């Protein structure tokens, strides 16, 4: 019997949560380990149930999906967050991916595609709705490298330019060292460098180094 994939459902609509739970629990290899009505509750439930995959809505009260994704991954670096929303807005897509989401599906997706997306995320892949993929690729290719960096990536890069090691950066920002490494891998790829020295020089040239005082 395959290993069960434990899923946390995060959505502020009870009917949506119930429908998703029925769909996922009907499979042989996926079980809903918990549900949450907003991002704040998601942080609490995730700590209790230790899910493998989170299906995350974006627009919710108290704490939205983007901030919840960012905080969840800071606390649980191995977690796979897949955004599930009715929005296909470019900024929403980019914010969610920048926060660390590995996939992005729309609520009008075919139920089979949704189930397959959960399995793909659990296997380390990145499920993307075709419309979202086009939006993401179009926007990324038209942006300058500096515009592609999230606020947290800019912070990490600025601290690299200041000469801080990963452990020091993690302590300074209150995140795990593993999360720092993940941010740097993304940063290196986006700005086209291969090591910390090149990244520091790039940050200096682009005004990301913090002024000394």
ROPANU-902494 format. One record per atom (N, C-alpha, C): residue in one letter; atom name; y negated, x, z. Coordinates in steps of 0.2 Angstrom, whole numbers, plus 5000, padded with zeros to 4 digits. Layout:
! residues N
residu	atome	py	px	pz
A	CA	Y	X	Z
...
This chain:
! residues 213
residu	atome	py	px	pz
X	N	5006	5004	5000
X	CA	5000	5000	5000
X	C	4994	5004	5000
X	N	4989	5003	4996
X	CA	4983	5007	4995
X	C	4979	5007	5002
X	N	4975	5012	5003
X	CA	4971	5012	5009
X	C	4965	5007	5008
X	N	4964	5003	5013
X	CA	4959	4998	5013
X	C	4952	5001	5013
X	N	4948	4998	5009
X	CA	4941	5000	5008
X	C	4937	4996	5013
X	N	4934	4998	5018
X	CA	4930	4994	5023
X	C	4923	4994	5020
X	N	4920	4987	5020
X	CA	4914	4986	5017
X	C	4909	4983	5022
X	N	4903	4985	5022
X	CA	4898	4981	5026
X	C	4893	4977	5021
X	N	4893	4971	5022
X	CA	4888	4967	5018
X	C	4881	4966	5021
X	N	4876	4968	5017
X	CA	4869	4967	5020
X	C	4865	4962	5016
X	N	4864	4956	5018
X	CA	4860	4952	5014
X	C	4857	4946	5019
X	N	4851	4944	5017
X	CA	4848	4940	5022
X	C	4850	4932	5021
X	N	4854	4931	5015
X	CA	4856	4924	5014
X	C	4863	4923	5016
X	N	4864	4919	5021
X	CA	4871	4918	5023
X	C	4876	4916	5018
X	N	4873	4911	5013
X	CA	4878	4909	5008
X	C	4880	4915	5004
X	N	4876	4919	5002
X	CA	4877	4925	4998
X	C	4883	4930	5002
X	N	4881	4931	5008
X	CA	4886	4935	5012
X	C	4893	4931	5012
X	N	4893	4925	5013
X	CA	4900	4921	5013
X	C	4903	4922	5007
X	N	4900	4921	5001
X	CA	4903	4921	4995
X	C	4905	4928	4993
X	N	4902	4933	4995
X	CA	4904	4940	4994
X	C	4910	4942	4998
X	N	4910	4939	5004
X	CA	4916	4941	5009
X	C	4922	4937	5006
X	N	4921	4931	5004
X	CA	4927	4928	5001
X	C	4930	4932	4995
X	N	4925	4934	4991
X	CA	4927	4938	4985
X	C	4931	4944	4986
X	N	4928	4948	4991
X	CA	4931	4955	4993
X	C	4937	4954	4997
X	N	4937	4949	5001
X	CA	4943	4949	5006
X	C	4949	4946	5002
X	N	4948	4943	4996
X	CA	4954	4941	4992
X	C	4957	4946	4988
X	N	4955	4952	4988
X	CA	4958	4958	4985
X	C	4963	4961	4990
X	N	4967	4965	4987
X	CA	4972	4969	4991
X	C	4970	4975	4995
X	N	4965	4978	4992
X	CA	4963	4984	4994
X	C	4956	4985	4997
X	N	4952	4979	4998
X	CA	4945	4979	5001
X	C	4945	4974	5006
X	N	4942	4975	5012
X	CA	4941	4971	5017
X	C	4933	4971	5020
X	N	4930	4966	5021
X	CA	4924	4966	5024
X	C	4924	4967	5032
X	N	4922	4973	5033
X	CA	4922	4975	5040
X	C	4916	4973	5045
X	N	4911	4970	5041
X	CA	4905	4968	5045
X	C	4900	4965	5040
X	N	4895	4961	5043
X	CA	4890	4958	5039
X	C	4883	4959	5043
X	N	4878	4959	5040
X	CA	4871	4960	5043
X	C	4866	4956	5039
X	N	4861	4953	5042
X	CA	4856	4949	5039
X	C	4850	4953	5037
X	N	4849	4959	5039
X	CA	4843	4963	5038
X	C	4845	4971	5039
X	N	4840	4975	5037
X	CA	4842	4982	5037
X	C	4843	4985	5044
X	N	4839	4982	5049
X	CA	4839	4984	5056
X	C	4846	4982	5059
X	N	4849	4976	5057
X	CA	4855	4974	5060
X	C	4861	4979	5056
X	N	4859	4980	5050
X	CA	4864	4985	5046
X	C	4865	4991	5050
X	N	4860	4994	5053
X	CA	4861	5001	5056
X	C	4865	5000	5062
X	N	4864	4994	5066
X	CA	4868	4993	5072
X	C	4876	4992	5070
X	N	4877	4987	5065
X	CA	4884	4986	5063
X	C	4887	4992	5060
X	N	4884	4996	5056
X	CA	4887	5001	5053
X	C	4890	5006	5059
X	N	4886	5007	5064
X	CA	4888	5011	5069
X	C	4894	5009	5073
X	N	4895	5002	5073
X	CA	4901	4999	5076
X	C	4907	5000	5072
X	N	4906	4998	5065
X	CA	4912	4997	5061
X	C	4914	5002	5057
X	N	4909	5007	5056
X	CA	4911	5013	5052
X	C	4913	5012	5045
X	N	4909	5008	5041
X	CA	4912	5006	5034
X	C	4912	5012	5029
X	N	4916	5011	5024
X	CA	4916	5016	5018
X	C	4911	5015	5013
X	N	4909	5008	5012
X	CA	4904	5006	5007
X	C	4900	5001	5010
X	N	4893	5001	5008
X	CA	4889	4996	5010
X	C	4886	4993	5004
X	N	4886	4986	5004
X	CA	4883	4982	4998
X	C	4876	4980	5001
X	N	4871	4983	4998
X	CA	4864	4982	5001
X	C	4859	4978	4997
X	N	4857	4973	5000
X	CA	4851	4969	4997
X	C	4845	4973	4998
X	N	4840	4972	4994
X	CA	4834	4976	4994
X	C	4828	4972	4998
X	N	4827	4966	4997
X	CA	4822	4962	5000
X	C	4824	4958	5006
X	N	4822	4960	5012
X	CA	4825	4957	5018
X	C	4819	4958	5023
X	N	4820	4953	5028
X	CA	4815	4954	5034
X	C	4816	4960	5038
X	N	4812	4961	5043
X	CA	4812	4967	5048
X	C	4812	4974	5044
X	N	4818	4975	5041
X	CA	4819	4981	5037
X	C	4822	4980	5030
X	N	4819	4982	5025
X	CA	4821	4981	5018
X	C	4827	4986	5017
X	N	4830	4985	5011
X	CA	4836	4989	5009
X	C	4835	4996	5008
X	N	4829	4998	5005
X	CA	4827	5005	5004
X	C	4827	5009	5010
X	N	4823	5007	5015
X	CA	4823	5010	5021
X	C	4829	5010	5025
X	N	4833	5005	5025
X	CA	4839	5005	5028
X	C	4844	5010	5025
X	N	4844	5010	5018
X	CA	4848	5015	5015
X	C	4847	5022	5017
X	N	4840	5024	5018
X	CA	4838	5030	5020
X	C	4841	5032	5027
X	N	4840	5027	5031
X	CA	4842	5028	5038
X	C	4849	5029	5039
X	N	4853	5024	5035
X	CA	4860	5024	5036
X	C	4863	5031	5034
X	N	4860	5034	5028
X	CA	4863	5040	5026
X	C	4861	5046	5030
X	N	4856	5045	5034
X	CA	4854	5051	5038
X	C	4859	5051	5044
X	N	4861	5045	5046
X	CA	4866	5044	5052
X	C	4873	5045	5050
X	N	4875	5043	5043
X	CA	4881	5043	5041
X	C	4881	5046	5034
X	N	4881	5053	5033
X	CA	4880	5056	5027
X	C	4886	5054	5022
X	N	4892	5053	5024
X	CA	4897	5052	5019
X	C	4898	5044	5017
X	N	4893	5040	5019
X	CA	4893	5033	5017
X	C	4891	5032	5010
X	N	4894	5027	5007
X	CA	4892	5026	5000
X	C	4888	5019	5000
X	N	4882	5019	4998
X	CA	4878	5013	4998
X	C	4877	5011	4991
X	N	4879	5005	4989
X	CA	4878	5002	4983
X	C	4873	4996	4983
X	N	4867	4996	4980
X	CA	4862	4991	4980
X	C	4865	4985	4976
X	N	4864	4979	4979
X	CA	4866	4973	4976
X	C	4860	4968	4976
X	N	4857	4967	4971
X	CA	4851	4963	4971
X	C	4850	4959	4965
X	N	4845	4955	4965
X	CA	4843	4951	4960
X	C	4837	4954	4956
X	N	4835	4959	4958
X	CA	4829	4963	4955
X	C	4832	4968	4950
X	N	4828	4969	4944
X	CA	4830	4974	4940
X	C	4823	4978	4938
X	N	4818	4978	4943
X	CA	4812	4981	4943
X	C	4813	4989	4943
X	N	4809	4992	4939
X	CA	4810	4999	4938
X	C	4809	5003	4945
X	N	4803	5001	4948
X	CA	4802	5004	4955
X	C	4807	5003	4960
X	N	4810	4997	4960
X	CA	4815	4995	4965
X	C	4821	5000	4964
X	N	4823	5000	4957
X	CA	4829	5005	4955
X	C	4828	5012	4958
X	N	4822	5015	4956
X	CA	4820	5022	4958
X	C	4820	5023	4965
X	N	4817	5018	4969
X	CA	4816	5019	4976
X	C	4823	5019	4979
X	N	4828	5014	4977
X	CA	4834	5014	4980
X	C	4838	5020	4979
X	N	4838	5023	4972
X	CA	4842	5029	4971
X	C	4839	5035	4975
X	N	4832	5035	4975
X	CA	4829	5041	4979
X	C	4831	5040	4986
X	N	4832	5034	4989
X	CA	4834	5034	4996
X	C	4841	5036	4997
X	N	4845	5037	4991
X	CA	4852	5039	4992
X	C	4857	5034	4990
X	N	4855	5029	4987
X	CA	4861	5024	4985
X	C	4864	5027	4979
X	N	4871	5026	4979
X	CA	4875	5029	4974
X	C	4876	5024	4968
X	N	4875	5018	4969
X	CA	4876	5013	4963
X	C	4871	5007	4964
X	N	4870	5003	4959
X	CA	4865	4998	4958
X	C	4868	4993	4954
X	N	4870	4987	4957
X	CA	4872	4981	4954
X	C	4868	4975	4954
X	N	4868	4971	4950
X	CA	4864	4965	4950
X	C	4868	4959	4952
X	N	4865	4954	4956
X	CA	4869	4948	4959
X	C	4872	4944	4953
X	N	4869	4944	4947
X	CA	4872	4940	4942
X	C	4878	4944	4938
X	N	4880	4949	4941
X	CA	4886	4953	4938
X	C	4892	4949	4939
X	N	4897	4950	4934
X	CA	4903	4947	4934
X	C	4907	4949	4941
X	N	4910	4944	4944
X	CA	4914	4946	4950
X	C	4919	4952	4950
X	N	4922	4952	4944
X	CA	4927	4958	4943
X	C	4923	4964	4943
X	N	4917	4964	4940
X	CA	4913	4970	4939
X	C	4910	4972	4946
X	N	4909	4968	4951
X	CA	4907	4969	4957
X	C	4912	4972	4961
X	N	4918	4969	4961
X	CA	4924	4972	4964
X	C	4926	4979	4962
X	N	4925	4980	4955
X	CA	4926	4987	4952
X	C	4921	4992	4955
X	N	4915	4989	4956
X	CA	4910	4993	4958
X	C	4911	4996	4965
X	N	4913	4992	4969
X	CA	4915	4994	4976
X	C	4920	4999	4976
X	N	4925	4998	4972
X	CA	4931	5003	4972
X	C	4928	5010	4969
X	N	4924	5009	4964
X	CA	4921	5015	4961
X	C	4917	5019	4966
X	N	4913	5016	4970
X	CA	4909	5019	4975
X	C	4913	5023	4980
X	N	4919	5019	4982
X	CA	4923	5022	4987
X	C	4927	5028	4985
X	N	4927	5028	4978
X	CA	4931	5034	4975
X	C	4926	5040	4973
X	N	4920	5039	4975
X	CA	4915	5044	4974
X	C	4911	5044	4967
X	N	4912	5038	4964
X	CA	4908	5037	4958
X	C	4902	5033	4959
X	N	4898	5032	4953
X	CA	4892	5029	4954
X	C	4891	5022	4949
X	N	4893	5017	4952
X	CA	4893	5011	4948
X	C	4886	5008	4946
X	N	4884	5007	4940
X	CA	4877	5005	4938
X	C	4878	5000	4933
X	N	4874	4994	4934
X	CA	4874	4989	4930
X	C	4871	4992	4923
X	N	4873	4990	4917
X	CA	4870	4993	4911
X	C	4863	4992	4910
X	N	4860	4986	4912
X	CA	4853	4986	4912
X	C	4849	4990	4916
X	N	4852	4991	4922
X	CA	4849	4996	4927
X	C	4849	5003	4925
X	N	4855	5005	4922
X	CA	4856	5012	4919
X	C	4851	5013	4914
X	N	4850	5009	4909
X	CA	4845	5010	4904
X	C	4838	5011	4907
X	N	4836	5007	4912
X	CA	4830	5007	4916
X	C	4829	5014	4919
X	N	4834	5016	4922
X	CA	4834	5022	4926
X	C	4833	5028	4921
X	N	4837	5028	4916
X	CA	4837	5034	4911
X	C	4830	5034	4908
X	N	4828	5028	4906
X	CA	4821	5028	4902
X	C	4816	5031	4907
X	N	4816	5029	4913
X	CA	4810	5031	4917
X	C	4811	5038	4919
X	N	4817	5041	4920
X	CA	4818	5048	4922
X	C	4816	5052	4917
X	N	4817	5050	4910
X	CA	4816	5055	4905
X	C	4808	5055	4903
X	N	4804	5050	4905
X	CA	4797	5050	4904
X	C	4793	5052	4910
X	N	4796	5054	4915
X	CA	4792	5056	4921
X	C	4792	5064	4921
X	N	4787	5066	4924
X	CA	4786	5073	4925
X	C	4791	5075	4931
X	N	4793	5081	4932
X	CA	4798	5083	4937
X	C	4795	5081	4944
X	N	4789	5083	4945
X	CA	4786	5081	4952
X	C	4785	5074	4953
X	N	4785	5070	4948
X	CA	4784	5062	4949
X	C	4791	5060	4951
X	N	4796	5063	4949
X	CA	4803	5061	4951
X	C	4805	5062	4958
X	N	4802	5066	4962
X	CA	4804	5068	4968
X	C	4802	5062	4973
X	N	4806	5060	4978
X	CA	4805	5056	4983
X	C	4800	5059	4988
X	N	4797	5055	4993
X	CA	4793	5058	4998
X	C	4797	5063	5002
X	N	4803	5061	5004
X	CA	4808	5065	5008
X	C	4809	5072	5004
X	N	4811	5071	4998
X	CA	4812	5077	4994
X	C	4806	5082	4994
X	N	4800	5079	4993
X	CA	4794	5083	4994
X	C	4793	5087	5000
X	N	4795	5083	5006
X	CA	4794	5086	5012
X	C	4799	5092	5013
X	N	4805	5091	5011
X	CA	4810	5096	5011
X	C	4808	5102	5007
X	N	4806	5101	5001
X	CA	4804	5106	4996
X	C	4798	5110	4999
X	N	4793	5107	5002
X	CA	4787	5110	5006
X	C	4790	5114	5011
X	N	4795	5112	5015
X	CA	4797	5116	5021
X	C	4801	5122	5018
X	N	4804	5122	5012
X	CA	4808	5127	5009
X	C	4802	5132	5007
X	N	4797	5130	5004
X	CA	4792	5135	5002
X	C	4788	5138	5008
X	N	4789	5135	5014
X	CA	4786	5138	5020
X	C	4791	5143	5023
X	N	4797	5144	5020
X	CA	4802	5149	5022
X	C	4807	5146	5027
X	N	4807	5140	5029
X	CA	4812	5137	5034
X	C	4819	5137	5031
X	N	4824	5138	5035
X	CA	4831	5137	5033
X	C	4833	5130	5034
X	N	4839	5128	5031
X	CA	4841	5121	5031
X	C	4842	5119	5038
X	N	4844	5123	5043
X	CA	4845	5120	5050
X	C	4838	5119	5053
X	N	4833	5123	5051
X	CA	4826	5122	5054
X	C	4823	5116	5051
X	N	4824	5115	5044
X	CA	4822	5109	5041
X	C	4825	5102	5044
X	N	4831	5103	5045
X	CA	4835	5097	5048
X	C	4832	5095	5054
X	N	4831	5100	5059
X	CA	4828	5099	5065
X	C	4821	5096	5065
X	N	4817	5099	5060
X	CA	4810	5097	5059
X	C	4809	5090	5057
X	N	4814	5088	5053
X	CA	4813	5081	5050
X	C	4818	5076	5053
X	N	4822	5078	5058
X	CA	4826	5074	5062
X	C	4832	5071	5058
X	N	4835	5075	5053
X	CA	4840	5073	5049
X	C	4846	5078	5049
X	N	4851	5077	5046
X	CA	4857	5081	5047
X	C	4856	5087	5042
X	N	4859	5093	5043
X	CA	4859	5098	5039
X	C	4862	5097	5032
X	N	4868	5092	5032
X	CA	4871	5090	5026
X	C	4866	5086	5022
X	N	4862	5082	5025
X	CA	4857	5078	5021
X	C	4852	5083	5018
X	N	4850	5088	5022
X	CA	4845	5093	5019
X	C	4848	5096	5012
X	N	4855	5098	5013
X	CA	4858	5101	5007
X	C	4858	5096	5001
X	N	4860	5090	5003
X	CA	4860	5085	4997
X	C	4853	5084	4994
X	N	4848	5084	4998
X	CA	4841	5083	4995
X	C	4840	5089	4991
X	N	4841	5095	4993
X	CA	4840	5101	4989
X	C	4844	5101	4983
X	N	4850	5099	4983
X	CA	4854	5099	4977
X	C	4850	5094	4971
X	N	4848	5089	4974
X	CA	4844	5084	4969
X	C	4838	5087	4967
X	N	4834	5090	4971
X	CA	4828	5093	4970
X	C	4829	5099	4965
X	N	4834	5103	4966
X	CA	4835	5109	4961
X	C	4836	5106	4954
X	N	4840	5101	4954
X	CA	4842	5098	4947
X	C	4836	5095	4944
X	N	4831	5092	4948
X	CA	4826	5088	4945
X	C	4820	5093	4942
X	N	4819	5098	4946
X	CA	4814	5103	4944
X	C	4816	5109	4940
X	N	4823	5109	4939
X	CA	4825	5114	4934
X	C	4826	5121	4937
X	N	4828	5122	4944
X	CA	4828	5128	4947
X	C	4835	5129	4949
X	N	4837	5135	4951
X	CA	4844	5136	4953
X	C	4845	5139	4960
X	N	4839	5141	4963
X	CA	4839	5144	4970
X	C	4833	5143	4974
X	N	4833	5144	4980
X	CA	4827	5143	4985
X	C	4821	5147	4983
X	N	4822	5153	4981
X	CA	4816	5157	4979
X	C	4812	5153	4973
X	N	4816	5151	4968
X	CA	4813	5148	4962
X	C	4810	5141	4964
X	N	4813	5138	4969
X	CA	4811	5131	4971
X	C	4804	5132	4975
X	N	4804	5137	4979
X	CA	4798	5139	4983
X	C	4792	5141	4979
X	N	4793	5144	4973
X	CA	4788	5146	4969
X	C	4785	5140	4965
X	N	4790	5136	4963
X	CA	4788	5129	4960
X	C	4784	5125	4964
X	N	4786	5125	4971
X	CA	4782	5121	4975
X	C	4775	5123	4976
X	N	4775	5130	4976
X	CA	4768	5133	4977
X	C	4764	5132	4971
X	N	4766	5132	4965
X	CA	4763	5131	4959
X	C	4760	5123	4958
X	N	4765	5119	4961
X	CA	4763	5112	4961
X	C	4760	5109	4967
X	N	4758	5113	4971
X	CA	4754	5111	4977
X	C	4758	5107	4982
X	N	4764	5109	4983
X	CA	4768	5105	4988
X	C	4769	5109	4994
X	N	4766	5115	4994
X	CA	4767	5119	5000
X	C	4761	5117	5005
X	N	4763	5116	5011
X	CA	4759	5114	5017
X	C	4753	5119	5018
X	N	4747	5117	5019
X	CA	4742	5122	5020
X	C	4743	5125	5027
X	N	4742	5131	5028
X	CA	4743	5134	5034
X	C	4736	5133	5039
X	N	4737	5132	5045
X	CA	4732	5131	5049
X	C	4733	5134	5056
